[in-house]
Amino acid sequence: MAHKVTERRQRNEVARSRLLDAARQLFMRQGYAVTTMAQVVRLAGTSIGNCYFYFPGKEALLRGVVVDFAQRIAREIDAAAAAAPPGPAQLAIALARGVEIALEQKELARVLLVETRQPELRSLVLEYFAARLPGFLDEGGLTNLSAERRWVVLAYQGSVFQLLESVVTGELQEDARTLARFLIRWNLQALGLTPEAVEQGLAALDTTSGPVDTADERPAF
């Protein structure tokens, strides 16, 4: 019996994943507004009844895509942060990795952050990152704020998401490296870190082997 339950659960997970993959492709290719449930079902190779078993409507599909996107970025941030010492280096590497992953899927980020304009989904994405920032600050001994902590988190994440939106809409023409360096410098300075600590954070990117690389010169911001 347990074996059958496990097999059923696995089949359900595969079916759900196929629907989310189909929805993600269509949202990126043609936008959320014009995508229909029938198109998602056809691309996923399943039936409309099966689709509605997992997702009662297109908004539920969008939410599923948003959660998957946020969870992937969160996993990448956690993995990058785990390899860095607590403090400026950890904050810098975590932020740079988040920016990099978001811009690797620029079309999806555009749909989720800009096109749909659903505040509850934006808040959902933000919460994945807001939940991590206080831990990074505490581990690194970077702030002893109490009542103002929520303000710090919101301001930090707000700057990141505002600039990401500007890039995915084409308002800014910057690559992930340049954007990450600016955000690292901006946010570490806003936290009250010394110039030496800010440079320590930026220097940590030079020692990572990931795609986000740094130049010797400071970005012209």
C-alpha positions in Angstrom: 0.0 0.0 0.0 2.8 2.4 0.9 4.5 1.7 -2.4 1.3 2.5 -4.3 0.9 5.7 -2.4 4.5 6.7 -3.2 4.0 5.9 -6.9 0.8 8.0 -7.0 2.5 10.9 -5.3 5.4 10.7 -7.7 3.0 10.7 -10.7 1.2 13.7 -9.2 4.4 15.6 -8.8 5.5 14.8 -12.4 2.1 15.9 -13.8 2.1 19.1 -11.7 5.7 19.9 -12.8 4.8 19.4 -16.5 1.9 21.9 -16.2 4.1 24.4 -14.4 6.8 24.0 -17.1 4.3 24.5 -19.8 2.8 27.6 -18.1 6.3 29.1 -17.5 7.3 28.6 -21.2 4.1 30.2 -22.4 4.2 33.1 -20.0 7.8 33.9 -21.1 7.1 33.4 -24.8 3.8 35.3 -25.2 3.0 36.9 -21.8 0.6 36.1 -19.1 -2.4 38.0 -20.3 -2.9 36.1 -23.6 -2.0 32.6 -22.3 -4.9 30.3 -21.9 -5.5 27.2 -19.8 -6.1 25.3 -23.1 -2.7 26.3 -24.4 -1.0 25.2 -21.2 -2.8 21.8 -21.3 -1.9 21.2 -24.9 1.8 22.0 -24.3 1.9 19.9 -21.2 0.3 17.0 -23.1 -2.5 16.4 -20.6 -6.3 17.0 -20.2 -8.1 20.1 -19.0 -9.6 18.0 -16.2 -6.2 16.9 -15.0 -5.0 20.5 -15.1 -7.9 21.7 -13.0 -7.2 19.0 -10.5 -3.9 20.7 -9.7 -4.6 24.3 -10.6 -8.2 25.7 -10.5 -7.3 28.6 -12.8 -4.6 30.6 -14.6 -3.9 32.7 -11.4 -3.1 29.5 -9.5 -0.7 28.5 -12.3 1.0 31.9 -12.1 1.3 31.5 -8.3 2.9 28.1 -8.8 5.4 29.5 -11.3 6.1 32.4 -8.9 6.8 30.1 -6.0 9.0 27.8 -8.0 11.0 30.8 -9.3 11.4 32.3 -5.8 12.4 28.9 -4.3 15.0 28.4 -6.9 16.6 31.8 -6.3 16.4 31.1 -2.5 18.2 27.8 -2.9 20.9 29.4 -5.0 21.3 32.2 -2.5 21.5 29.8 0.4 24.1 27.7 -1.3 26.2 30.7 -2.2 26.0 32.2 1.3 26.9 28.9 2.9 30.3 28.9 1.2 31.1 32.5 2.4 32.2 33.7 5.8 29.5 35.6 7.8 29.7 39.3 7.4 30.1 41.6 4.3 31.4 38.7 2.2 28.3 36.6 2.8 25.9 39.5 2.1 27.8 40.4 -1.1 27.9 36.9 -2.5 24.3 36.1 -1.6 23.1 39.4 -3.2 25.2 38.9 -6.3 24.0 35.3 -6.8 20.3 36.4 -6.5 20.8 39.1 -9.1 22.5 36.7 -11.4 19.9 34.0 -11.3 17.1 36.6 -11.7 18.6 38.1 -14.8 19.4 34.7 -16.2 15.6 34.3 -16.5 15.0 37.9 -17.5 11.8 37.2 -19.5 10.3 35.2 -16.6 11.3 37.9 -14.1 9.6 40.5 -16.4 6.4 38.6 -16.4 6.4 38.0 -12.6 7.6 41.4 -11.5 6.2 43.8 -14.1 3.6 42.4 -16.4 1.2 40.8 -13.9 1.3 43.6 -11.4 -0.2 41.5 -8.6 1.0 42.9 -5.3 0.4 39.7 -3.4 2.7 37.8 -5.7 5.4 40.4 -5.4 5.1 40.2 -1.6 5.4 36.5 -1.8 8.6 36.7 -3.7 10.0 39.4 -1.4 9.2 37.3 1.7 11.6 34.6 0.5 14.5 37.1 0.7 13.3 39.2 3.6 13.3 36.0 5.7 17.0 35.5 5.0 18.4 38.9 5.4 18.1 39.2 9.2 19.9 35.9 9.6 22.8 37.1 7.5 22.9 40.4 9.5 22.9 38.5 12.8 25.5 36.0 11.8 27.8 38.7 10.6 27.3 40.9 13.6 26.4 43.7 11.1 23.5 45.4 13.0 21.9 45.5 16.4 18.7 47.1 15.1 15.5 46.0 16.8 12.4 48.1 16.1 13.9 49.3 12.8 14.9 45.9 11.5 11.8 45.6 9.3 12.6 48.9 7.8 16.1 47.7 7.0 14.9 44.6 5.3 12.3 46.4 3.3 14.8 49.1 2.2 17.4 46.5 1.3 15.0 44.4 -0.7 13.3 47.4 -2.2 16.5 48.7 -3.8 17.3 45.3 -5.3 13.8 44.7 -6.8 13.5 48.3 -8.1 16.7 48.0 -10.1 15.9 44.5 -11.3 12.6 45.8 -12.6 14.4 48.6 -14.4 16.7 46.1 -16.1 14.0 43.6 -17.1 11.9 46.3 -18.6 14.9 47.7 -20.6 15.0 51.0 -18.7 18.5 50.2 -17.6 21.0 48.4 -19.8 23.3 46.8 -17.2 24.7 43.3 -16.8 24.4 41.2 -13.6 28.0 42.0 -12.5 27.6 45.7 -12.8 24.2 45.7 -11.1 25.4 43.5 -8.3 28.4 45.6 -7.5 26.4 48.7 -7.3 23.8 47.1 -5.1 26.4 45.6 -2.8 28.1 49.0 -2.4 24.8 50.9 -1.9 23.3 48.5 0.6 26.5 47.8 2.7 27.0 51.6 3.0 23.4 52.1 3.9 23.8 49.5 6.7 26.5 51.8 8.2 29.5 49.5 7.3 32.9 51.1 7.1 34.5 51.7 3.7 36.9 48.9 4.5 34.0 46.5 5.2 32.3 47.5 2.0 35.5 46.8 0.0 35.8 43.4 1.8 32.4 42.5 0.6 33.2 43.5 -3.0 36.5 41.7 -2.9 34.8 38.5 -1.9 33.3 38.3 -5.4 36.8 38.1 -6.8 37.4 34.8 -5.0 34.3 33.1 -6.1 34.3 30.8 -9.2 30.7 31.6 -10.3 29.8 33.6 -13.4 29.5 36.8 -11.5 32.9 38.3 -11.9 34.2 41.7 -10.8 36.5 44.2 -12.4 39.4 45.9 -10.8 37.8 49.3 -11.2 34.8 50.5 -9.4 31.6 50.8 -11.4 30.9 54.4 -12.4 27.8 55.1 -10.3 
